[in-house]
Amino acid sequence: MRNTDIIATPPSKDNIILIVVPRPFITPVQKTYDYVFQPVFLELKKKGQDFPLTIIYCSGSMDWVGYGIEVAWKVLGDDMYAGEKKPENQRVVMYHSSIEKGDEVKKIIYTNLSTNPSESPLKIVIATIALGMGADLRHVSQVIHAGPPKSMEAYIQQTGRAGRDGTQATAVLFWNKSDIGQPDVTQAVKDYCRNCDNCRRSLIDSYFGFGSASSDKNVPICCDICDSNLKNDWLFTPPLNSLQIHAIRTAIQSFVKIQKIQISSMCVESLASNTSYYVNAENILKEFKLSETIANALSV
């Protein structure tokens, strides 16, 4: 080919805010994922239909997708559904390669993904890298990586599934030293996670051969390096360990017994496990229909 014109543009999308957050290393390893899952599901429980359509990518093992859905059931309970308890009304679903083409579950997920969020019950898809190809994802507002992807190519593809309608979207990547210590994680991803000084958008564009020119773009809201306040909403409180949950559970059981309150063991377990949500007495009133006095005492 002679006298060709090459038209190229940096891969980072101006309408996606880029945020990277260290995820604490906690044992057992499930707790490090609880750090991400629990606050997100509690926020869904709080906002309901107003929660933005979100994809949570779990890189590596499909086991974390399954674990994520377990945590969702535990945190949300009946709020797992918007209305009648049937698959098409489920607010949180999982998506992985075992969902066959033409499968009814896949059909429901894709239908809900392509429906306007104000009319669709679906709010969170916990997914492996299998989600994306052939899906209508124009309404996705948030992409959360519970752990880093293996490569920058995978990262830019997956974050690019947010904000396809042109509106402002958010991409949040959680990581810890164990994650980036894995041999299949590229050096570029490791450097991107560890970076504390350079604009994340410029790093991505430079990796793909666009030098530093992209840093001159007038992006209204860029990344957590350009504005450190962007990270604040994603700095969660580490989940309680088993001893702390046991102590809270024992205290609630004692209070319930002394006050002769009629409350199921399932409710006690929910109160003990989701203290960050039930520290608000209004949430206890809403969930368990107790008196205001009792709700205030339990929240303490």
C-alpha positions as CSV (number, residue, x, y, z in Angstrom):
1,M,0.0,0.0,0.0
2,R,1.3,3.5,-0.9
3,N,0.5,6.9,0.4
4,T,-1.7,5.5,3.1
5,D,-3.3,7.5,5.9
6,I,-3.3,6.1,9.4
7,I,-6.1,7.3,11.7
8,A,-5.7,6.3,15.3
9,T,-6.9,7.4,18.7
10,P,-5.8,6.6,22.2
11,P,-7.8,3.6,23.7
12,S,-8.7,5.2,27.0
13,K,-12.2,6.7,26.8
14,D,-12.6,10.2,28.1
15,N,-15.9,9.6,29.9
16,I,-14.5,6.7,32.1
17,I,-13.1,7.8,35.4
18,L,-10.1,5.5,36.3
19,I,-9.6,4.5,40.0
20,V,-7.2,2.0,41.5
21,V,-7.6,0.9,45.1
22,P,-5.3,-1.4,47.2
23,R,-7.3,-4.4,48.6
24,P,-6.1,-5.5,52.0
25,F,-4.5,-8.9,52.4
26,I,-6.7,-10.8,54.9
27,T,-6.9,-14.4,55.8
28,P,-8.8,-16.5,54.8
29,V,-8.5,-15.3,51.3
30,Q,-12.3,-15.0,50.9
31,K,-12.1,-12.0,53.3
32,T,-10.1,-10.0,50.7
33,Y,-12.9,-10.4,48.3
34,D,-15.5,-9.6,50.9
35,Y,-13.8,-6.2,51.1
36,V,-15.1,-5.6,47.6
37,F,-18.3,-7.6,47.5
38,Q,-20.0,-6.7,50.8
39,P,-19.9,-2.8,50.5
40,V,-21.1,-3.0,46.9
41,F,-24.0,-5.3,47.7
42,L,-24.9,-3.2,50.7
43,E,-25.0,-0.1,48.5
44,L,-27.3,-2.0,46.2
45,K,-29.5,-3.0,49.1
46,K,-29.7,0.7,50.1
47,K,-30.3,2.2,46.6
48,G,-32.3,-0.6,45.0
49,Q,-33.5,0.5,41.6
50,D,-31.3,3.6,41.7
51,F,-28.1,1.5,41.8
52,P,-26.1,1.9,38.6
53,L,-25.7,-1.0,36.2
54,T,-22.4,-2.6,37.2
55,I,-20.1,-5.4,36.0
56,I,-17.8,-7.0,38.6
57,Y,-15.0,-8.9,36.9
58,C,-13.3,-11.7,38.8
59,S,-10.0,-12.5,37.1
60,G,-8.4,-15.9,37.4
61,S,-10.6,-18.5,39.0
62,M,-14.3,-18.9,38.2
63,D,-14.6,-19.8,41.9
64,W,-14.7,-16.1,42.8
65,V,-17.7,-15.6,40.6
66,G,-19.6,-18.3,42.5
67,Y,-18.4,-16.9,45.8
68,G,-19.5,-13.4,44.8
69,I,-23.1,-14.7,44.2
70,E,-23.1,-16.4,47.6
71,V,-22.1,-13.1,49.3
72,A,-24.9,-11.4,47.3
73,W,-27.5,-13.8,48.6
74,K,-26.2,-13.4,52.1
75,V,-26.2,-9.6,52.1
76,L,-29.4,-9.0,50.1
77,G,-31.7,-11.7,51.2
78,D,-35.2,-11.0,49.7
79,D,-33.7,-7.9,48.1
80,M,-32.0,-10.2,45.7
81,Y,-35.2,-9.8,43.6
82,A,-37.0,-6.8,42.3
83,G,-40.6,-8.0,42.9
84,E,-41.6,-11.6,42.4
85,K,-39.0,-14.2,43.1
86,K,-38.2,-15.5,39.6
87,P,-35.0,-15.5,37.6
88,E,-35.9,-12.6,35.3
89,N,-36.3,-10.4,38.4
90,Q,-32.9,-11.2,40.0
91,R,-30.8,-8.1,40.7
92,V,-27.4,-9.9,40.9
93,V,-26.4,-12.6,38.5
94,M,-23.2,-14.4,37.5
95,Y,-21.9,-14.9,34.0
96,H,-19.1,-17.3,33.0
97,S,-18.1,-19.6,30.1
98,S,-20.3,-22.5,31.2
99,I,-23.5,-20.5,30.3
100,E,-24.1,-22.0,26.9
101,K,-25.3,-20.1,23.9
102,G,-29.1,-20.1,23.8
103,D,-29.3,-21.1,27.4
104,E,-32.3,-19.5,29.1
105,V,-30.2,-17.9,31.9
106,K,-28.0,-16.3,29.3
107,K,-31.1,-15.0,27.4
108,I,-32.5,-13.4,30.5
109,I,-29.2,-11.7,31.4
110,Y,-28.7,-10.3,27.9
111,T,-32.3,-9.2,27.7
112,N,-32.0,-7.3,31.0
113,L,-28.6,-5.9,30.0
114,S,-30.1,-4.4,26.9
115,T,-33.1,-2.9,28.8
116,N,-33.0,0.7,30.1
117,P,-31.8,0.5,33.8
118,S,-34.9,2.3,35.0
119,E,-37.0,-0.6,33.7
120,S,-34.6,-3.5,34.3
121,P,-34.2,-5.3,37.6
122,L,-30.6,-6.4,36.8
123,K,-28.1,-4.2,38.6
124,I,-24.9,-6.3,39.0
125,V,-23.3,-9.0,36.8
126,I,-20.4,-10.9,38.5
127,A,-18.5,-12.1,35.5
128,T,-15.4,-13.8,34.1
129,I,-13.8,-12.5,30.9
130,A,-16.5,-14.5,29.1
131,L,-18.9,-11.5,29.4
132,G,-18.7,-9.0,26.6
133,M,-18.6,-10.5,23.2
134,G,-22.0,-10.0,21.4
135,A,-23.7,-8.4,24.4
136,D,-25.5,-5.1,24.3
137,L,-23.8,-3.3,27.1
138,R,-24.7,0.3,26.3
139,H,-26.1,1.0,29.8
140,V,-23.2,-0.1,32.0
141,S,-22.1,2.7,34.3
142,Q,-19.5,0.9,36.5
143,V,-16.9,-1.7,35.8
144,I,-15.3,-3.1,39.0
145,H,-12.3,-5.4,38.9
146,A,-12.2,-7.4,42.2
147,G,-8.7,-8.3,41.2
148,P,-6.4,-7.1,38.4
149,P,-6.7,-8.6,34.9
150,K,-3.7,-10.5,33.4
151,S,-2.9,-7.8,30.7
152,M,-3.5,-4.2,29.8
153,E,-5.2,-5.4,26.7
154,A,-7.8,-7.3,28.8
155,Y,-8.1,-4.3,31.1
156,I,-8.9,-1.7,28.4
157,Q,-11.4,-4.1,26.8
158,Q,-13.2,-4.7,30.1
159,T,-13.3,-1.1,31.3
160,G,-14.4,-0.1,27.8
161,R,-17.7,-1.9,28.5
162,A,-18.7,1.0,30.6
163,G,-20.0,4.3,29.4
164,R,-20.9,3.1,25.9
165,D,-23.8,5.5,25.8
166,G,-21.4,8.5,26.2
167,T,-22.4,9.3,29.7
168,Q,-19.9,9.5,32.6
169,A,-18.8,6.0,33.9
170,T,-16.4,4.6,36.5
171,A,-13.8,1.9,36.3
172,V,-12.4,0.7,39.7
173,L,-9.6,-1.8,40.0
174,F,-8.9,-3.5,43.3
175,W,-5.5,-5.3,43.9
176,N,-3.1,-6.5,46.5
177,K,0.4,-7.8,46.4
178,S,-0.7,-11.4,46.2
179,D,-2.6,-10.6,43.0
180,I,0.2,-9.0,41.2
181,G,2.6,-11.7,42.4
182,Q,0.9,-14.2,40.1
183,P,3.2,-15.2,37.2
184,D,0.5,-14.7,34.5
185,V,0.0,-11.0,35.4
186,T,2.0,-8.9,33.0
187,Q,4.6,-6.3,34.2
188,A,2.5,-3.5,32.7
189,V,-0.4,-4.4,34.9
190,K,1.8,-4.6,38.0
191,D,3.3,-1.2,37.2
192,Y,-0.2,0.3,36.6
193,C,-1.4,-1.0,40.0
194,R,1.6,0.2,41.9
195,N,1.6,3.6,40.2
196,C,1.1,6.5,42.6
197,D,2.4,9.5,40.6
198,N,1.5,9.4,36.9
199,C,-1.9,10.0,35.3
200,R,-3.5,6.6,34.7
201,R,-5.0,7.7,31.4
202,S,-1.5,8.7,30.2
203,L,0.0,5.4,31.3
204,I,-2.6,3.4,29.4
205,D,-2.2,5.5,26.2
206,S,1.6,5.3,26.4
207,Y,1.4,1.5,26.7
208,F,-0.5,1.4,23.5
209,G,2.0,3.7,21.7
210,F,0.4,7.1,22.1
211,G,3.2,8.6,24.1
212,S,2.3,11.4,26.5
213,A,0.2,13.4,24.0
214,S,-3.0,12.0,25.5
215,S,-2.2,13.8,28.8
216,D,-2.9,17.1,27.0
217,K,-6.5,16.1,26.4
218,N,-9.1,18.2,28.3
219,V,-10.7,15.4,30.3
220,P,-13.2,16.9,32.9
221,I,-12.8,14.0,35.5
222,C,-9.7,11.9,34.8
223,C,-8.4,9.5,37.5
224,D,-7.5,9.1,41.2
225,I,-4.0,10.4,40.5
226,C,-5.3,13.6,39.0
227,D,-7.9,14.0,41.8
228,S,-7.2,11.9,44.9
229,N,-10.7,12.6,46.2
230,L,-12.1,10.2,43.6
231,K,-10.8,7.3,45.6
232,N,-12.6,8.1,48.8
233,D,-15.8,6.4,48.1
234,W,-14.0,3.2,47.3
235,L,-11.8,3.0,50.5
236,F,-13.9,0.4,52.3
237,T,-13.7,-0.8,55.9
238,P,-12.1,-4.2,56.1
239,P,-14.7,-6.9,56.8
240,L,-15.0,-8.3,60.3
241,N,-13.2,-11.5,61.2
242,S,-14.9,-14.5,62.6
243,L,-14.1,-13.6,66.2
244,Q,-15.6,-10.1,65.8
245,I,-18.7,-11.5,64.2
246,H,-19.1,-14.1,67.0
247,A,-18.8,-11.4,69.6
248,I,-21.4,-9.2,67.9
249,R,-23.7,-12.2,67.4
250,T,-23.4,-13.1,71.1
251,A,-24.2,-9.6,72.2
252,I,-27.3,-9.4,70.0
253,Q,-28.5,-12.8,71.2
254,S,-28.1,-11.7,74.8
255,F,-30.0,-8.5,74.2
256,V,-32.8,-10.2,72.3
257,K,-33.2,-12.7,75.2
258,I,-33.2,-10.1,77.9
259,Q,-35.7,-7.9,76.1
260,K,-37.8,-10.9,75.0
261,I,-37.7,-9.8,71.4
262,Q,-39.3,-12.2,68.8
263,I,-36.6,-12.3,66.1
264,S,-35.4,-15.2,64.0
265,S,-31.9,-16.6,64.1
266,M,-31.5,-15.6,60.5
267,C,-32.2,-12.0,61.4
268,V,-29.6,-12.2,64.2
269,E,-27.0,-13.6,61.8
270,S,-27.8,-10.8,59.3
271,L,-27.4,-8.2,62.0
272,A,-24.1,-9.6,63.1
273,S,-22.6,-10.1,59.6
274,N,-23.7,-6.8,58.0
275,T,-23.0,-4.3,60.8
276,S,-22.0,-1.5,58.5
277,Y,-25.5,-1.5,57.1
278,Y,-27.5,-2.1,60.3
279,V,-25.6,0.5,62.3
280,N,-28.3,2.7,60.8
281,A,-31.5,2.2,62.9
282,E,-33.7,3.1,59.9
283,N,-32.4,0.1,58.0
284,I,-33.3,-2.2,60.9
285,L,-36.8,-0.7,61.1
286,K,-37.2,-1.3,57.3
287,E,-35.9,-4.9,57.4
288,F,-37.3,-6.3,60.6
289,K,-40.4,-4.2,61.5
290,L,-39.3,-3.7,65.1
291,S,-40.1,-0.7,67.3
292,E,-38.0,2.4,67.0
293,T,-36.6,1.9,70.6
294,I,-35.5,-1.7,69.9
295,A,-34.1,-0.7,66.5
296,N,-32.0,2.1,68.0
297,A,-30.7,-0.3,70.7
298,L,-29.7,-3.0,68.2
299,S,-28.0,-0.4,66.0
300,V,-25.7,0.5,68.8
